[in-house]
């Protein structure tokens, strides 16, 4: 996978906000990003769906030029109740959100 600038990734994600809201019946959505330890960086969405707030992201690595590439093809869902990992697409992420996180 090629390295991209943070701005290019965020611009592409901004273009997906309205389509995601419409397609997945999302109440609210925004973009979040977080610097991890070392060369790790996380970019994803904060989503309110069915009255619950989820953070879903994919892990990135940063090179010496501050460019990013996905670390692996994986989406993670975080909630106050814990994390769920191993989703390969947003389709899978939103299907899991529809189920809810009740244990």
VOGULUM-976178 format. One record per atom (N, C-alpha, C): atom name; residue in one letter; residue number from 1; y, z, x. Coordinates in steps of 0.05 Angstrom, whole numbers, plus 5000, padded with zeros to 4 digits. Example, Ala and Ser with C-alpha at 12.3 -4.5 7.8 and 13.67 -1.06 7.14 Angstrom:
REM residues 2
site	code	pos	py	pz	px
N	a	1	4886	5156	5264
CA	a	1	4910	5156	5246
C	a	1	4934	5156	5264
N	s	2	4955	5142	5257
CA	s	2	4979	5143	5273
C	s	2	5001	5157	5258
***
This chain:
REM residues 103
site	code	pos	py	pz	px
N	x	1	4976	5000	5017
CA	x	1	5000	5000	5000
C	x	1	5025	5000	5018
N	x	2	5045	4987	5008
CA	x	2	5069	4985	5024
C	x	2	5088	5008	5019
N	x	3	5105	5013	5038
CA	x	3	5125	5034	5036
C	x	3	5149	5023	5021
N	x	4	5161	5039	5003
CA	x	4	5185	5032	4988
C	x	4	5206	5054	4991
N	x	5	5231	5047	4986
CA	x	5	5252	5067	4986
C	x	5	5250	5085	4962
N	x	6	5259	5109	4964
CA	x	6	5260	5127	4942
C	x	6	5275	5115	4919
N	x	7	5298	5102	4925
CA	x	7	5314	5090	4904
C	x	7	5299	5068	4889
N	x	8	5284	5052	4903
CA	x	8	5269	5031	4890
C	x	8	5248	5042	4871
N	x	9	5235	5064	4879
CA	x	9	5215	5077	4862
C	x	9	5229	5088	4837
N	x	10	5251	5102	4841
CA	x	10	5265	5115	4819
C	x	10	5276	5094	4800
N	x	11	5287	5072	4811
CA	x	11	5297	5050	4793
C	x	11	5275	5039	4776
N	x	12	5252	5034	4788
CA	x	12	5230	5024	4772
C	x	12	5221	5044	4750
N	x	13	5220	5069	4758
CA	x	13	5212	5089	4738
C	x	13	5233	5092	4715
N	x	14	5259	5090	4722
CA	x	14	5280	5091	4702
C	x	14	5276	5069	4681
N	x	15	5267	5046	4689
CA	x	15	5262	5024	4671
C	x	15	5239	5029	4652
N	x	16	5221	5048	4659
CA	x	16	5198	5054	4642
C	x	16	5202	5076	4622
N	x	17	5225	5090	4623
CA	x	17	5228	5114	4606
C	x	17	5227	5107	4577
N	x	18	5243	5088	4567
CA	x	18	5243	5081	4539
C	x	18	5216	5070	4530
N	x	19	5204	5051	4545
CA	x	19	5177	5041	4537
C	x	19	5156	5064	4535
N	x	20	5157	5083	4554
CA	x	20	5138	5105	4552
C	x	20	5143	5122	4527
N	x	21	5168	5127	4521
CA	x	21	5174	5143	4497
C	x	21	5163	5129	4472
N	x	22	5167	5103	4471
CA	x	22	5158	5088	4447
C	x	22	5128	5086	4446
N	x	23	5116	5079	4468
CA	x	23	5087	5074	4469
C	x	23	5070	5100	4464
N	x	24	5079	5122	4476
CA	x	24	5063	5146	4475
C	x	24	5074	5168	4457
N	x	25	5094	5161	4440
CA	x	25	5105	5180	4421
C	x	25	5114	5206	4434
N	x	26	5131	5202	4455
CA	x	26	5141	5224	4471
C	x	26	5167	5234	4459
N	x	27	5171	5260	4457
CA	x	27	5196	5271	4446
C	x	27	5219	5268	4466
N	x	28	5214	5273	4492
CA	x	28	5234	5271	4512
C	x	28	5220	5266	4539
N	x	29	5234	5252	4557
CA	x	29	5223	5245	4583
C	x	29	5245	5243	4604
N	x	30	5239	5251	4627
CA	x	30	5258	5249	4650
C	x	30	5242	5245	4675
N	x	31	5256	5240	4696
CA	x	31	5243	5236	4722
C	x	31	5248	5261	4739
N	x	32	5227	5270	4753
CA	x	32	5231	5292	4772
C	x	32	5220	5284	4799
N	x	33	5231	5297	4819
CA	x	33	5221	5292	4846
C	x	33	5222	5319	4861
N	x	34	5204	5322	4880
CA	x	34	5202	5347	4895
C	x	34	5192	5342	4923
N	x	35	5206	5353	4942
CA	x	35	5197	5352	4970
C	x	35	5174	5371	4974
N	x	36	5152	5362	4984
CA	x	36	5129	5380	4990
C	x	36	5130	5388	5019
N	x	37	5108	5400	5028
CA	x	37	5107	5408	5056
C	x	37	5101	5384	5074
N	x	38	5112	5385	5098
CA	x	38	5107	5364	5117
C	x	38	5117	5337	5107
N	x	39	5100	5317	5107
CA	x	39	5109	5290	5099
C	x	39	5101	5284	5070
N	x	40	5097	5304	5053
CA	x	40	5090	5300	5025
C	x	40	5114	5301	5007
N	x	41	5113	5284	4987
CA	x	41	5135	5282	4968
C	x	41	5123	5276	4941
N	x	42	5134	5286	4919
CA	x	42	5123	5282	4893
C	x	42	5144	5270	4874
N	x	43	5137	5249	4861
CA	x	43	5155	5236	4841
C	x	43	5139	5232	4816
N	x	44	5151	5238	4794
CA	x	44	5138	5235	4768
C	x	44	5156	5239	4745
N	x	45	5144	5246	4722
CA	x	45	5159	5250	4697
C	x	45	5156	5278	4687
N	x	46	5177	5288	4675
CA	x	46	5176	5312	4659
C	x	46	5176	5303	4630
N	x	47	5155	5311	4616
CA	x	47	5150	5300	4589
C	x	47	5149	5323	4569
N	x	48	5162	5319	4546
CA	x	48	5158	5337	4523
C	x	48	5143	5321	4502
N	x	49	5120	5330	4495
CA	x	49	5103	5316	4476
C	x	49	5088	5337	4459
N	x	50	5088	5334	4434
CA	x	50	5075	5352	4415
C	x	50	5085	5381	4420
N	x	51	5110	5384	4426
CA	x	51	5122	5410	4430
C	x	51	5115	5424	4457
N	x	52	5100	5410	4474
CA	x	52	5093	5422	4500
C	x	52	5107	5406	4522
N	x	53	5112	5420	4544
CA	x	53	5125	5407	4567
C	x	53	5104	5403	4589
N	x	54	5102	5379	4599
CA	x	54	5084	5371	4620
C	x	54	5100	5359	4643
N	x	55	5090	5364	4667
CA	x	55	5101	5349	4690
C	x	55	5078	5333	4700
N	x	56	5082	5307	4702
CA	x	56	5061	5290	4713
C	x	56	5072	5275	4737
N	x	57	5057	5274	4758
CA	x	57	5068	5261	4782
C	x	57	5045	5249	4799
N	x	58	5053	5234	4818
CA	x	58	5035	5224	4838
C	x	58	5045	5232	4865
N	x	59	5027	5239	4883
CA	x	59	5035	5247	4910
C	x	59	5042	5223	4928
N	x	60	5063	5226	4943
CA	x	60	5072	5205	4962
C	x	60	5072	5217	4990
N	x	61	5071	5200	5010
CA	x	61	5076	5208	5037
C	x	61	5101	5193	5047
N	x	62	5116	5207	5064
CA	x	62	5141	5196	5075
C	x	62	5137	5188	5104
N	x	63	5147	5165	5112
CA	x	63	5145	5157	5140
C	x	63	5170	5165	5154
N	x	64	5171	5158	5180
CA	x	64	5194	5166	5197
C	x	64	5220	5153	5188
N	x	65	5219	5131	5173
CA	x	65	5242	5117	5162
C	x	65	5251	5127	5135
N	x	66	5237	5149	5125
CA	x	66	5242	5161	5099
C	x	66	5234	5142	5076
N	x	67	5215	5125	5081
CA	x	67	5204	5107	5060
C	x	67	5179	5120	5050
N	x	68	5172	5114	5025
CA	x	68	5150	5128	5011
C	x	68	5128	5108	5004
N	x	69	5103	5118	5004
CA	x	69	5081	5103	4992
C	x	69	5062	5123	4979
N	x	70	5049	5115	4958
CA	x	70	5030	5134	4945
C	x	70	5009	5143	4965
N	x	71	5004	5169	4965
CA	x	71	4984	5180	4983
C	x	71	4956	5172	4973
N	x	72	4952	5172	4947
CA	x	72	4928	5162	4935
C	x	72	4934	5154	4906
N	x	73	4917	5138	4895
CA	x	73	4922	5129	4868
C	x	73	4913	5150	4848
N	x	74	4930	5170	4845
CA	x	74	4923	5193	4827
C	x	74	4948	5204	4814
N	x	75	4945	5210	4788
CA	x	75	4965	5225	4773
C	x	75	4955	5253	4769
N	x	76	4974	5272	4770
CA	x	76	4968	5300	4765
C	x	76	4985	5309	4742
N	x	77	4974	5326	4725
CA	x	77	4989	5338	4703
C	x	77	4992	5367	4709
N	x	78	5016	5378	4708
CA	x	78	5021	5406	4712
C	x	78	5033	5418	4686
N	x	79	5023	5442	4679
CA	x	79	5035	5457	4657
C	x	79	5035	5486	4666
N	x	80	5046	5503	4649
CA	x	80	5046	5532	4654
C	x	80	5017	5543	4655
N	x	81	4999	5528	4642
CA	x	81	4971	5537	4639
C	x	81	4954	5527	4662
N	x	82	4965	5511	4680
CA	x	82	4949	5501	4703
C	x	82	4952	5471	4707
N	x	83	4938	5461	4726
CA	x	83	4940	5433	4734
C	x	83	4914	5418	4726
N	x	84	4917	5393	4721
CA	x	84	4894	5375	4718
C	x	84	4898	5351	4736
N	x	85	4878	5344	4751
CA	x	85	4880	5323	4771
C	x	85	4860	5300	4766
N	x	86	4865	5278	4780
CA	x	86	4845	5257	4780
C	x	86	4850	5235	4760
N	x	87	4873	5233	4749
CA	x	87	4879	5212	4730
C	x	87	4887	5187	4745
N	x	88	4876	5164	4738
CA	x	88	4882	5140	4753
C	x	88	4904	5123	4740
N	x	89	4913	5130	4716
CA	x	89	4933	5114	4702
C	x	89	4949	5132	4683
N	x	90	4972	5122	4675
CA	x	90	4988	5137	4655
C	x	90	4974	5137	4628
N	x	91	4958	5116	4622
CA	x	91	4942	5116	4598
C	x	91	4925	5141	4596
N	x	92	4911	5147	4619
CA	x	92	4894	5171	4620
C	x	92	4910	5197	4617
N	x	93	4933	5197	4631
CA	x	93	4951	5221	4630
C	x	93	4959	5227	4601
N	x	94	4969	5207	4587
CA	x	94	4979	5212	4560
C	x	94	4956	5217	4540
N	x	95	4932	5206	4545
CA	x	95	4909	5213	4528
C	x	95	4902	5243	4532
N	x	96	4904	5253	4556
CA	x	96	4899	5281	4562
C	x	96	4920	5299	4549
N	x	97	4946	5290	4550
CA	x	97	4967	5305	4538
C	x	97	4963	5308	4508
N	x	98	4953	5286	4496
CA	x	98	4948	5287	4467
C	x	98	4927	5308	4459
N	x	99	4908	5313	4477
CA	x	99	4888	5333	4472
C	x	99	4899	5361	4473
N	x	100	4921	5365	4489
CA	x	100	4932	5392	4493
C	x	100	4917	5406	4515
N	x	101	4928	5428	4523
CA	x	101	4917	5443	4546
C	x	101	4905	5470	4538
N	x	102	4898	5473	4513
CA	x	102	4886	5498	4504
C	x	102	4858	5500	4517
N	x	103	4853	5523	4527
CA	x	103	4827	5528	4541
C	x	103	4805	5535	4521
***
